[in-house]
Amino acid sequence: MFQLFLGLLLLIFGVFLKTTKDQGFAKSKKFAWMFIGIGILSVVGQLLIMYQKGEL
């Protein structure tokens, strides 16, 4: 369950990086798609593992 939370957190942070206009995050904006992709893959993977174990 903790991995699901971390995946969602990465996904939310990626969306935040993509939409923010703050100058402090200007150098990190190029990593937004990476965080979004890793977040989606980890959430889907964890849901698949939970489904195979019968926990879902």
ZATOR-377592 format. One record per residue: residue in three letters; residue number from 1; x negated, y, z negated of N, C-alpha, C, O in turn. Coordinates in steps of 0.05 Angstrom, whole numbers, plus 32768, in hexadecimal, padded with zeros to 4 digits. Layout:
BEGIN
R  resn  resi   n.x   n.y   n.z  ca.x  ca.y  ca.z   c.x   c.y   c.z   o.x   o.y   o.z
R   ala   NUM     X     Y     Z     X     Y     Z     X     Y     Z     X     Y     Z
...
***
This chain:
BEGIN
R  resn  resi   n.x   n.y   n.z  ca.x  ca.y  ca.z   c.x   c.y   c.z   o.x   o.y   o.z
R   met     1  7FF0  7FE8  8000  8000  8000  8000  7FEF  8019  8000  7FF6  802D  800C
R   phe     2  7FD7  8018  7FF3  7FC5  802F  7FF2  7FBB  8035  800E  7FB7  804D  8015
R   gln     3  7FB6  8020  801E  7FAC  8025  803A  7FC1  8033  804A  7FBA  8043  805C
R   leu     4  7FDA  802D  8046  7FF0  803A  8054  7FF0  8058  804D  7FF4  8069  805F
R   phe     5  7FED  805E  8034  7FEC  807A  802B  7FD4  8089  8037  7FD7  80A0  8040
R   leu     6  7FBD  807C  8038  7FA5  8089  8044  7FA8  808E  8062  7FA0  80A2  806C
R   gly     7  7FB5  807B  806F  7FBA  807E  808C  7FCC  8096  8091  7FC8  80A6  80A3
R   leu     8  7FE1  8098  8081  7FF4  80AF  8084  7FE6  80C9  807D  7FEB  80DD  808A
R   leu     9  7FD4  80C8  806A  7FC5  80E0  8062  7FB3  80E9  8079  7FB1  8101  807F
R   leu    10  7FA5  80D7  8086  7F94  80DD  809D  7FA5  80E8  80B4  7F9C  80FB  80C2
R   leu    11  7FBC  80DD  80B9  7FCE  80E6  80CE  7FD8  8102  80C9  7FD7  8113  80DB
R   ile    12  7FE0  8108  80B0  7FE9  8123  80A9  7FD2  8137  80AB  7FD6  814D  80B4
R   phe    13  7FBA  812F  80A3  7FA3  8141  80A5  7F9C  8147  80C2  7F95  815E  80C8
R   gly    14  7F9E  8133  80D3  7F99  8138  80EF  7FAD  814B  80FC  7FA6  815C  810C
R   val    15  7FC6  8148  80F5  7FDB  815A  80FF  7FD6  8176  80F4  7FDA  818A  8102
R   phe    16  7FCE  8178  80DB  7FC8  8192  80CF  7FB1  819F  80DE  7FB2  81B7  80E4
R   leu    17  7F9B  8190  80E4  7F85  819B  80F2  7F8D  81A5  810E  7F84  81BA  8117
R   lys    18  7F9F  8196  811B  7FA8  819D  8136  7FB8  81B7  8136  7FB6  81C6  8149
R   thr    19  7FC7  81BC  8121  7FDA  81D3  8121  7FD0  81EB  8112  7FDC  8201  8114
R   thr    20  7FBB  81E9  8102  7FB2  8200  80F2  7FA4  8215  8102  7F98  8210  8117
R   lys    21  7FA7  822E  80F9  7F9A  8244  8106  7F83  8250  80F4  7F78  8264  80FB
R   asp    22  7F7E  8243  80DE  7F6A  824C  80CB  7F4E  824A  80D7  7F47  8236  80E3
R   gln    23  7F3E  825F  80D3  7F23  825F  80DF  7F10  824C  80D1  7EFC  8244  80DC
R   gly    24  7F15  8245  80B8  7F04  8232  80A9  7F04  8216  80B5  7EF1  8207  80B2
R   phe    25  7F1A  820F  80C3  7F1C  81F4  80CF  7F16  81F5  80ED  7F1A  81E1  80FB
R   ala    26  7F0B  820B  80F7  7F06  820E  8114  7EF2  81F9  811E  7EF6  81EE  8134
R   lys    27  7EDE  81F3  810F  7ECA  81DF  8117  7ED4  81C3  8116  7ECA  81B1  8123
R   ser    28  7EE9  81BE  8106  7EF3  81A3  8102  7F0B  819D  8114  7F15  8186  8114
R   lys    29  7F15  81B0  8123  7F2D  81AC  8133  7F28  8197  8149  7F3B  818A  8151
R   lys    30  7F0F  8193  8152  7F0A  817F  8167  7F0E  8163  815D  7F10  8150  816D
R   phe    31  7F0E  815F  8143  7F12  8144  8137  7F2F  813E  8131  7F35  8129  8126
R   ala    32  7F41  8150  8138  7F5E  814C  8132  7F68  8132  813F  7F76  8123  8131
R   trp    33  7F63  812E  8158  7F6D  8116  8166  7F61  80FC  815A  7F6E  80E8  815A
R   met    34  7F48  80FE  8151  7F3C  80E7  8144  7F4B  80DF  812B  7F51  80C8  8126
R   phe    35  7F51  80F3  811A  7F5F  80EE  8101  7F7C  80E4  8107  7F85  80D2  80F9
R   ile    36  7F89  80EF  811B  7FA4  80E6  8122  7FA3  80C9  812C  7FB4  80B9  8124
R   gly    37  7F8F  80C2  813D  7F8D  80A7  8147  7F87  8093  8131  7F93  807E  8130
R   ile    38  7F74  8099  8120  7F6D  8087  810A  7F84  8084  80F7  7F89  806E  80ED
R   gly    39  7F93  809A  80F2  7FAA  8098  80E0  7FC0  8086  80EB  7FCB  8075  80DD
R   ile    40  7FC5  8089  8105  7FDA  8078  8112  7FD2  805B  8112  7FE1  8049  810B
R   leu    41  7FB9  8056  811A  7FAF  803A  811B  7FAF  802D  80FF  7FB6  8016  80FD
R   ser    42  7FA7  803C  80EB  7FA7  802F  80D0  7FC3  802B  80C5  7FC7  8017  80B8
R   val    43  7FD6  803D  80CB  7FF1  8038  80C1  7FFE  8021  80D0  800A  800F  80C3
R   val    44  7FFA  8020  80EA  8006  8009  80F9  7FF9  7FEF  80F1  8006  7FDB  80EE
R   gly    45  7FDE  7FEF  80EE  7FD0  7FD7  80E5  7FD9  7FCD  80CA  7FDD  7FB5  80C6
R   gln    46  7FDC  7FE0  80B8  7FE5  7FD8  809D  8001  7FCD  809D  8007  7FBA  808F
R   leu    47  8013  7FDA  80AC  802E  7FD0  80AE  802F  7FB4  80BB  803F  7FA3  80B3
R   leu    48  801E  7FAF  80CF  801C  7F95  80DB  8012  7F80  80C7  801D  7F6A  80C6
R   ile    49  7FFE  7F87  80B7  7FF4  7F74  80A3  8009  7F6F  808E  800D  7F58  8086
R   met    50  8018  7F83  8085  802D  7F80  8071  8043  7F6E  807D  804F  7F5E  806E
R   tyr    51  804A  7F71  8096  805F  7F61  80A3  8056  7F44  80A4  8066  7F32  809F
R   gln    52  803D  7F3F  80AC  8034  7F24  80AE  8032  7F16  8093  8036  7EFD  8091
R   lys    53  802D  7F24  807E  802C  7F19  8063  8048  7F15  8057  804B  7F07  8043
R   gly    54  805C  7F21  8064  8078  7F1F  805A  807E  7F34  8045  8092  7F31  8037
R   glu    55  806E  7F48  8042  8073  7F5D  802E  8086  7F73  8038  808E  7F84  8029
R   leu    56  808B  7F72  8052  809C  7F87  805E  80B7  7F7D  8065  80C7  7F8C  8070
***
